[in-house]
Amino acid sequence: MSTTRRLSPLRVGLAAVVALALVAAGYVGFDRWQSAQASETQESWFAAYTDVTATPTFAFEDVKSAKGRDVMLSFVVADHDAACTPTWGSYYSLQGASDQLDLDRRIARLQQQKGEVGVSFGGLSNDELATTCTDRSDLVDAYSTVVQRYDVSTVDYDVEGDDLTNHAAGERRAKAVAELQQQRRAAGHPLAVWLTLPAAPSGLTSDGTTAVAQFLEAGVDLAGVNAMTMDYGDGKGASQSMYSASVQTLQQVHRQLGVLYQRSGTPLSAGTLWHKVGATPMIGQNDVQDEVFTLADAEKLNTWARDQGLGRMSMWSLNRDTTCGSNYVNLSTVSNSCSGIDQGGKLFADVLGKGFTGGIVAAASDVTTAEPSSTVQPTDDPSTSPYPVWNADASYLEGTKIVWHHNVYEAKWWTSGDLPDDPVLSAYETPWQLIGPVLKGERPVKQVTLPAGTYDAWSGTKQYDTGDRVLFSGVPYQAKWWNTGDSPQASTSDPDGSPWVKLKDSEIKELLSGLQAGN
């Protein structure tokens, strides 16, 4: 998410496109046991981002609805001339924001109305502190200065663009955040840490999963990963709705988090993982011109998110939660002050925040603990499986369907020995595509056959040339090279070594249809 499209003549920004072992030994034992179910007791919350440095200044303290009371102030970034000095959007020092924007007083006014704030570091348009501040101690102090000044218990690291691809900065960030969280907890002040990352229907990028892994390895107790469900570009199907693309994105992030926590040695249940997933759509017109997140999308996403138990819902941004005025002509150009659609008097904050009854303030009990699974994988029965049960010794051609742990998978390319449900981070890492579960009452799919005489029956004594076709138990096969005495049946377990390849079901059906039409 970009910090802002500033409208002042002097500054015009470009709108942009776990758990784990605690870091301090004193936290193990009773404290960890006591908070083992923290994810189940902490209520899900809603807080919209608000752009602190937007021009004109947005009055987030002028609360329009109860769902706008909790806000995520953005973005704290590095000073251009002082690498370890935190600023608001690189325009205001912390004191400068108080003097020139009345930020501190406005936060206090919001709190008088039972609202609270969190602070987001990073964004797309400037350098997150870890990118420029290379001394870890100074980096911890910079983060701590912000947390203490605004007395926040929830922080958000919006890492994208160059900040995300800079893995050295990512490692510094992770270690500094772990140290900060340890310090705060030791002093009796809980600190919930969220990572906000770009995502697509395929999930987090490899840089995104690296960022999560770095936090877990450093010992950060992540409250969760907040996916930017926006600006999908080519990742979204041409006819796919923003709601559908967002659901697909969040499902993949949930799956990836499961893998990352498993690899970190802290397996978590599906419910706990959902509570560690957040969603942040860009309301109305997105930076990608053809992408518009509507109020209908918001209603559907809210319902789905509550059903799944997402831990957090946000939006970019509170500044934009209004219909554009008549003087704003080109609605396809993103504005920092309005959504670009006719909201009909409704607020996205009310729609997206419905049912998210928790608060942004973290509780001391919000500590993640491992949840070892006792689930026993189901045994597949060939008699009730629509396709053959996967065999580690068999080879499978592209398009072959198999059954494994009561699910149907299809091979994306030739494969042998690759577990269909191997926990990979990205889809390109596995040759198997999950199709769906085996349905109740299913039986093996009957092999499509051709009538006798369509081709000669295979003979073990006959010589066959490349391209010759035969029938074996009514199933047609085609020779890949000259052979004699090689049974087509062997092609099932050894498709590469066999000189025979079974015709695809679609080809068999086409041949069968032609034969029937000829009769």
N, C-alpha and C positions, 0 to 999 in steps of 0.2 A: 504494500500500500504506500502510495506516495504521501509525503507530508502535506503538501498543499499545492494548489494553483493559486499563488498569491496574486491579487488584483491591483496591488499598488504599482504606480508607474516605475518605482525604483527597483522593485524586486518581483519578477514574474517567474515563478517556478514551473517546471513541467510536471503536469499530472502524469502519473505513471500507470504506464500501463500498470526400571523404575521400580516394581520399584526396586530400588536397590538398597544395598547396605548403606546406612547413613555414614557420613564422613567422620563423625566423631564417635569414638568408642563409647562415650557416655550415653549415647542414645540407644544402644542395643538393650536387649533384655526386656524388662517390664514395660518401658515406654513403647517399645515396638509392638509388644503383644497387646497392650492396651488399645493401640490405635490401628490394629489390623483391619478393622472394618470401617476405617475412616471414609473410604470412598463411598460406602453405602449410606453413611449418616450425613455427610456434607451435601446440602441441597444444590442442585444445579442453579446457575445464575446467568443473568443477562446484563451486559454492560456494553454500550455503544462506544466506539472510538469517537473522540472529538479532537479536531485539529486546533491545537493551542495557538498556533501562529497564523491562522487563516486571516485574510483581509477581505471583507470587514471582520472584526473580531466577533466570534460566535459566543453568545451569552449562554453557556451550558448551565450556569447557575440559575437561569430563569426556567425552572422546570415546567415543561408542558404536560407531562404525564408521569405517573408513578414509575413507568418503565424507563424513563429517561433520567432517573435519579442517580444511578450508578454509571460512572463514565470512566473510560480508559483514556487518560490524557496522553497525547502523542505529538511529536516524538522527541525524546531526549537523544541528542547526537553529539558528536565531538565538535569542539570549536575548531574552525579552520586554521587558527594561528596557535592554538594550544592543545596539543594532541590528547591530553588527559583531562581536559576541562569539559564538564557536561554543559550543554546549552539546550535551549528549546529551538529546534529547527535550524540551528547554527546562527540564529538572529538575535537571541536574547540569552544572556547569562541567567542563572537562576534568580539572582537578585534583580537583574534587569527586567525579567518577566514580572516580578512583583511590583517594581517601580512603574513600569510602562504599561503593563497589561492588567495590573491589580490581580494577578493570578492567585496569590496566597489568600487574599481577602475573598475572592470569588469562590475558592475551594471551601473556605470557612462558611460562606453563605449557603453553598450546596449542602454542607454537613448539617447546617441548622434545619434543613428541610428533609433530614434523614437520608441524605444521599452520601455516597462515598466515592473515592477515586482510586484508580490504580494508575501506574505509570508504564508507558510503553517506550522501550529503547529501540532505536533503529529506523525502520522505514526504508523506502527505496531511494529517496532523493539525496541523502547525505551519508556520511560515514558513521556507522555505529562505533561506539567508543573503543571496542576491542580491536577494530581495524587499524586505528592510529595510535592507540596507547599500548605500547609494547612491554611496559613494565607492569608485571602482574600486581604488585603491591599498590601501585598508583591506580591501576584499573579497579581494584577492589574499593579503594578509597573513593574513586569517582562514582561508582555505583552506590556506595554507602551514603555519600553526600546527598544524593537524590532521594534515596529511600528514607533517610532520617529527616530531611527537610520537610517532606510532605507526609511523613509518618504513614507510609503505605504498607500493607501486608500482602499485596498482590502486585507482582511485576510481570511485564510481558516483553519478550525479546522478539521483535519483528525483524527477522533476518532474511534478506533477499538481495537480488542483484549481486554486485561485486562482494558485498559482505558475506554472502552465502558461499560463493565459490572460493573464498579465501579460507582454506582449511586451517592454516596456522592461526589466523585470527579466531577461528571457531574454537580451537583448542584453548587459546588464552581466555576466551569468553567463558567457556565451560568451567575451567578451573577457578576463575575469579568468582563466578556465580556460586559455585559450590562453597567457596570460602565465605562469601557474603552470607549465604543461607545458614551456614554453620554458626557464624558469629551472631546472627539475629536470633536463631533458635536458642543458642547458649545464653543469650541475654533475656530470654523469655518472650521474644517477639517473633511469632511465626511469619514465615515468608513463603508464599505460594509463587512458584515460578512457572510461567507458560512460555512455550516456544511457538511463535506464529510464523508459518512457513507457506510459501506458494505451493499450490497443489493442482492437480488435474484429475480427470476421470481415471487415469492410470495410477493415481496416488501421488505421494511425495516424489520429488526428483531424487536422484542418487545423492546430490549435495544435501538435500533435505534430510534423508535418512542418516547421512554422515553427521549432520548437526545434532540430531537426536542421540545417536550413538556416542558422540563426544560428551554430551551432557551426562548421559548415564554412566559412562566410563569414569568421568571426573567425580561422580558421587552426588550430582544434583538430584534432589528428590523432585522430579517433575510433577507439577500439578496436572499438566497435560500438554498436548500439541493442538494448536488452533490452526485449522486449515483455511487458507484464503480461497473460498469457493467463488471465484470470480475470474474474469479475463482468461477464459479457457482456450480461445483461438482454435487451432486445428485439433485440439484434444477433444472438443465437443462435436458430436455428430451434427450434421447440417439441420436435421429435423428434431434434434434432441432439445428438450426444454431446459431452462436453467435449473429448474427444480430437479429434474432427472439427472443432469450432469453433476449437480451438487451431491445428491444421494450416492451416486456411483463413486464420486471422489471420497466421500467420508467413509464408505465401506472399505475402500482400499487403504485409507489411512489407518482405520481400525485394525485391519489385517496386518499392515506393516508394523504397527506398534506392538502387536502381539509377538511378532518375530523378533523385534528389537529387544523387548523385555525378556523374552526367552533366552536370547543370546547373552544378555547381561547377567543371567543367572537369577532373574526375578520373574518367574512365570506368573501371569495374572489371569484371572477369569475374564470371560467375554464381557460381563457386566462392568467390572472394574475398568477394563480397557475403554468401553464406551464412555465411562465417566471421565476418562482422560482425553477425550476427543472434543474439540471445540470447532465451531463453524463461524466464519465471518464472510457473508456475502457483501458485495458492493451493490447497494440499493439502487434501483432504477437503471439508468444508462451506465453501462460499464465502459471501461477504456477501449474495449473492442467494440467497434461501432454497431455490429449486428447483435450484440448481446445486451439484453435488457432483463433485469431481474424485477419482475412485477410483484404487486401485492398478492396476486394469486400464487405465485411461486413462494412468496414469504409464508403464506398461510399453510401451504402444503409442507414446506420444509420444517416449520415449527411443529406441526403435528407429528411428522416422522421423527424429528429429533427428540421430542418428548417420549414417544413410544420406545425409542432406542435407549434413552437415558443419557443423552449427551450431557457432559458436565458444564458446558458453557455455550452460550450463543452471543455473538457480537454482530456488529455491522459497521461498514464504512459508508457514511459516517453520520453522526448526529447532526453535523453541520448541514448535511444534504437532505435531511428528512422533511422536505416540504416541496410543494409544487413550484416550478419556476414561474417567475412573474412574466407578464406579457411583453416586457422589454427584452427578455432572453429569447432570441429568435431561433438559433440553431440548437435544437434539443439533442442532436446526435453528438454534440461536443460536450464533454463532461464538464460540469460546473462543480465548484467546491461549495456552493451555497444552495443548491437545489438538486432534486433527483432526476430531472429530465422527463418525468412522466406526470400525468394528472393523477394525484393521489386522492382526489375526491374528499378531502378533509380528513382522511385517515393518516395515521402515523405508522411508518415501518416499525418503529420501536415498540408500539403496542402490539403489532401483529407478531413480530419475531420473538418478543419477550414474553408472550402469553404462556403462563404455566411455569416459567422459570422463577421460582419463588425464593431462591437463595440470595445471598448477598456476596459482594465482591471481597468482603473482608475475610481473610483466612482464619481458620481456627487452629489452635495449638495441636489439636488431635489429627490434623491433616498430614499424616505420615503414611507413606506407602510401604506395604510389606508384601512379601511373596505369598502366592496362593497356589501351592503345588496342586496339580490336577490329579485326581484319582480316577479319571475317566478311562474306561477300558474300550479300546477301539472295537467296533463291531466286526464280527466274522462274516465274510461274504459267502453266500450259498449259491453255487452255480445254477441250482435249480430255480432260484428266485431272482436271478440277475439277468437283466435284458441282454447284456453283452458278456464276453468272457471276463473272468476275474484276472486282474493284472498279475503277471508272472515276471519276477526279476530276471529270469533267464531268457525270456522271449524278446523278440524284436518286433517293433510296431512301425508300420508305415504311416505317413501323413494321412489324417482322416480316420484312422482306426479308433473305434470307441471301445472302452473297457470299463469295468466296475472296480472300485477300490473303496473300502470302508463305507459301503452303502451309497457311494456317489458315482455318477457317470462322468468320465473324462474323455476328451478327444485329443489325439496326438496332433500337434501343430507341425511337427516335422518328424523324420525318422528318429526313433529313440529305442534304447535298450538299457535297462537297469536304473532308469530315473524314476524315483518315487513320485507317483501322481500328486500326493499331498505334501511334497517336500516344502517346508516353510521358507520360501524365497521372498525377498523384498520387492522385486519387480517382476512383472509378467514375462519379460524377455529371458529371464533366467531359467524358466522351466519349459519343457516341450509339451506340457499338458495344459489343456484348457478345461476348467471345471464347467460342466454343462448343468448339473443339478442332481438332486438326490434320486435314488432308486425309489420308484413309487410303489405303494402298497398293491399287492396282487400281481406285480409284474412277473413275467416268465421270459425265458430266453427268446430273443427275437428270431423268428424263423428265417433261415437262409433263403434268399430268393434264388430260384433255380430255373433252368431252361428245360423244355421238353426234350426227351431223347431224340437224337437225330439232328438236332440243331448244329452240333459239331460232333465229330467222332469221339467216342469214349477213349480215354487215355489208355495206352497199352505200354506195359513195361518193356516190351521188346522192339518197339517201333522207334525210329529215329525222327527227331523233330527239329525243324529249322526255326530261326528267329521269326517271330510273328505268327507261328502256327497256333491255332486255338483248339482246345479239347474240352470235354466235359469230364468232371470227376465227381461222382455222386450227384450229377445234375448241375454242378457249379462250373461255370466257364473259367478257364485259365488261358493265359497267353504266354508263349515261350519268349524269354528275353534273349536267349542265345541257343545255339545248337546243343542238343542233349539227347540222351537215351537212358532209360532206366531210372530217372529221377522222378519220384512221385510228387505231384502238385501239392499233396497234403503237407509236405515238409515246409512249404512256403509260409505257413501260418506261424511257425516258431523260428524260422530262419529266412525272412524275406529277402535279405541281401544275398545269402549264399545259394538260395534256390534259383534254378533257371526259369521258374514259373512265377507269374504274378496273377492273382485273382482279379478279374474285371471288377470295377467299382459297381456298387449296387445300382447307382444311377445309370450306368451303361447297361447292366443286366435288365433293368426295368425298361429301358428304351428298346432293347432288342426284343424283349417279351411283348411290349406294346406293338412293335412292328409285325411280329409274328401273328398276334391276335388280329391285327387290322387286315393282314393278308388273307386270313381265313374268313 
